């Protein structure tokens, strides 16, 4: 995802997810006493805490935890310069294996919220407890989030042509990303959390093969934040590899020109994607105004498409509309071979879903998708 800086916290009190200079550490707070020793930099303090946690885990001698310790050792060796990432990946794997007894099993969800549920998820009035607000502020301060990428396959050849960035959070309650973003929005920290996730995704995208595009989810409100443009402009990704995927209601999205709305992002040369869902199809007028490069058919339009005439008619109509405006179509949430066969027959441009590849936080997986596609494309000798 791409984002910029200009850090005003929506609630007027919490720290911004990012400083004015992207990537720089925030200045240490002023000491209340002139003679007091200067506080260590925030990043250095967090580094020490991470290393202490890793040391304490590895020092454990409980036999049942040996597999987890072995995994953590492997991760610290894989990321010798980034112990924070090693610890976060370890915690994510551990949480999936041993969910807390007080919670349901964890299912890490996509940060993407599509049209039919976006208004409810992002704008509904949700009581925000002090603990919830503190949890969100902790994520922002300590960067307790990772980016998983899900492969996007071209049809019909199956080549991996891109990835979608999905946010993963480390938390004791096992809540999915949609819950985190909804609660952050209710707490007035939605834009800050989205920008933190964007920064994380852009950093992770350095390891995505250069042949793949990178789709970054942003709500319309956040996409117009000036920090987003700054982050995207400074990203190490070529603009034509970046796709900004608008999630949530498109009712208030500005046009593609002008100083507000999508104009500054469009000027960078990146691509725009919008989502069409079964419950709230984008109006023709809005599509004509936005002129997206990509229209995504979400799971509600894909599920059971092989046996539903209505699903096929709706999907075909969107494919025809996309063709008229020169946009590509991506089917999202393809989970069965029958669904894949049907979307391929409809001449849909590309597809993603569990059938084709699950999201992964591991760079080796991202590279393997590209290698596998190249290998499969080579004719047998």
BELDA-V59638 format. One record per backbone hydrogen bond with DSSP energy under -1.0 kcal/mol. CO is the residue of the C=O (numbers start at 1). NH is the residue of the N-H. If there is no record, write none. Layout:
co:CO nh:NH
co:CO nh:NH
This chain:
co:9 nh:12
co:21 nh:24
co:33 nh:36
co:41 nh:45
co:42 nh:46
co:43 nh:47
co:44 nh:48
co:45 nh:49
co:46 nh:50
co:47 nh:51
co:48 nh:52
co:49 nh:53
co:50 nh:54
co:51 nh:55
co:52 nh:56
co:53 nh:57
co:54 nh:58
co:55 nh:59
co:62 nh:65
co:63 nh:66
co:65 nh:69
co:66 nh:70
co:67 nh:71
co:68 nh:72
co:69 nh:73
co:70 nh:74
co:71 nh:75
co:72 nh:76
co:73 nh:77
co:74 nh:78
co:75 nh:79
co:79 nh:82
co:82 nh:86
co:83 nh:87
co:84 nh:88
co:85 nh:89
co:86 nh:90
co:87 nh:91
co:88 nh:92
co:89 nh:93
co:90 nh:94
co:91 nh:95
co:92 nh:96
co:93 nh:97
co:94 nh:98
co:100 nh:103
co:113 nh:248
co:114 nh:117
co:114 nh:118
co:117 nh:121
co:118 nh:122
co:119 nh:123
co:129 nh:133
co:130 nh:134
co:131 nh:135
co:132 nh:136
co:133 nh:137
co:134 nh:138
co:135 nh:139
co:136 nh:140
co:137 nh:141
co:138 nh:142
co:139 nh:143
co:143 nh:145
co:144 nh:170
co:146 nh:168
co:148 nh:166
co:149 nh:360
co:150 nh:164
co:152 nh:161
co:152 nh:162
co:153 nh:351
co:154 nh:158
co:159 nh:154
co:161 nh:213
co:162 nh:152
co:163 nh:215
co:164 nh:150
co:166 nh:148
co:168 nh:146
co:176 nh:180
co:177 nh:181
co:178 nh:182
co:179 nh:183
co:180 nh:184
co:181 nh:185
co:182 nh:186
co:183 nh:187
co:184 nh:189
co:185 nh:188
co:189 nh:193
co:190 nh:194
co:191 nh:195
co:192 nh:196
co:193 nh:197
co:194 nh:198
co:195 nh:199
co:196 nh:200
co:197 nh:201
co:198 nh:202
co:199 nh:203
co:200 nh:204
co:201 nh:205
co:203 nh:206
co:204 nh:207
co:205 nh:208
co:209 nh:212
co:213 nh:163
co:214 nh:243
co:215 nh:165
co:216 nh:245
co:218 nh:247
co:219 nh:223
co:220 nh:224
co:222 nh:225
co:225 nh:228
co:226 nh:230
co:227 nh:231
co:228 nh:232
co:229 nh:233
co:230 nh:234
co:238 nh:241
co:239 nh:242
co:241 nh:214
co:242 nh:271
co:243 nh:216
co:244 nh:273
co:245 nh:218
co:250 nh:253
co:255 nh:262
co:260 nh:263
co:262 nh:266
co:263 nh:267
co:265 nh:268
co:266 nh:269
co:271 nh:244
co:272 nh:293
co:272 nh:294
co:273 nh:246
co:274 nh:296
co:276 nh:298
co:283 nh:287
co:284 nh:288
co:285 nh:289
co:286 nh:290
co:287 nh:291
co:293 nh:328
co:294 nh:274
co:295 nh:330
co:296 nh:276
co:297 nh:332
co:298 nh:301
co:299 nh:303
co:302 nh:305
co:304 nh:307
co:308 nh:312
co:309 nh:313
co:310 nh:314
co:311 nh:315
co:312 nh:316
co:313 nh:317
co:314 nh:318
co:315 nh:319
co:316 nh:320
co:317 nh:321
co:318 nh:322
co:319 nh:323
co:320 nh:324
co:321 nh:325
co:322 nh:327
co:328 nh:295
co:329 nh:350
co:330 nh:297
co:331 nh:352
co:334 nh:355
co:336 nh:340
co:337 nh:341
co:338 nh:342
co:339 nh:343
co:340 nh:344
co:341 nh:345
co:342 nh:346
co:343 nh:348
co:344 nh:347
co:349 nh:155
co:350 nh:331
co:351 nh:153
co:352 nh:334
co:353 nh:356
co:353 nh:357
co:360 nh:149
co:362 nh:366
co:363 nh:367
co:364 nh:368
co:365 nh:369
co:366 nh:370
co:367 nh:371
co:368 nh:372
co:369 nh:373
co:370 nh:374
co:371 nh:375
co:372 nh:376
co:373 nh:377
